[in-house]
């Protein structure tokens, strides 16, 4: 993943949250825009950690060195709930304990301006 190419697109289109993976630890950043904390920025959550070895989060990175950031270790899944008004992210540990719960008010209403897509059922062969 080349963040140098992706991040400008995330920011241009006012992405609320970006899910990333492969760090094998728990991570949630504060909202980030233009490489600094910004309430209108993108929240990055990750990393993935169910059934694989866990790594120690690199909390010395500037975007994790904040009281708004959340890091940890443990086998887990991310439960994301997308509502019309807010996005909620739960980090659920293997035993069912909630390690982190965070809500983000939806700022990007671009979806309201996109016309619905009508999908037609596929034609089936009549056999004749």
N, C-alpha and C positions, 0 to 999 in steps of 0.2 A: 504494500500500500504506500503510495507516494503522497504523503500529506501536503507537500508543497503544491500539488495539483488539485487535491480535493478540497482543502480548507477554503480557498477563495470562492469555490462554488457553494460550499455550505453557507458562507457568509453572504454572498451575493443574493441567494434565495432565502435568506433568513431562516435557516434550519433551526428548529428548537432543540433537537437532541440528535446526537450521532452515536451509534452503537459500533464499537470496535472490538477486536478480539486478538487472541493469541498471546497475551501477556501472562496468562495463568495466575491472575490475582484479582482482587476486587478494587475497582477504581471508579470514582465519580468526580469530575472537575466542576469548579464554579463555571458560570457562563463566561466564554472567552470570545473576543473579537479583536482583530488586529494585534494578536499576540499579547493581549492584556485582559485583565478582568473587566467585564462589561455586562451589565444587567440585561442587555439586548443580545448578548452573544450566544454561542452554541455550547450546550452542556455535553460533554463526552462521557459516556459510560462504557464499561467493559469489565472484564476482559474475557472471561470464560474460565471456568474452573470446576468442572464436574468430571471426575474420573481421570484427571491428569495430575501430575505433580504440580504443586503450588510454588510460585516464586515470591520473593520478597518485593513488595512495591517500592519503587524508587521515589520515596517521599521528598528527596532533596530537589526534585524538579520543580520549577517555579509554579507550575499550574497545580501541583499537589501540595504545595507549601502554603496552605490557606485554611482558615477555620471552616470555610464552606466546602472544602474537599473532603472526600471520604475514601479511605484505603484500608485494605486488610487482606488476609489470607484465609482460605478455607474452601472446601468443595461447595459449590453454590450454583444457583441458576438466577438469571435476571427475569423477573416478571414485570413486563411492561403493559400498562393499561392506557389506551389512547381514548380519551374522551373529547367531546366537543370543546370543553372549556379548559381542560388540563390534562397533562400527561403525568402518570404516576409510575415510578420505578421502585420495585422492591428487590432487594438482594436477599434470597432465601437460602440459608445454609442447609447442608445435607440433612440434618435432624429436624428441619422445619422452622428453626428460629429465624426471625427477621433480623438481619444484620444492619440493613439500611433501608429507609423509606424516604423517598424524595419526590416532591411534586413540582411541576413546572407549569405555570400558566401559559396557555397556548397563545403565541403571538403571531404566528404565521397563518393568515387566513386565505392564502392563495388558493387553497383547495375549494373554497366557496366560489371562486371565479372560473373554475374549470368546468366546462359542460360535462354532464354525465356521459359515460360510454355505454352504448347499447350493444349487448352481445347477443348475436343470433345463434340459436342452436344449430349444431352441425347437421347437415343433411345426411340421412341414412340411406344405405343401398336398399332398394325395394326387393331385390332378389328376382325380378322378372326379366 
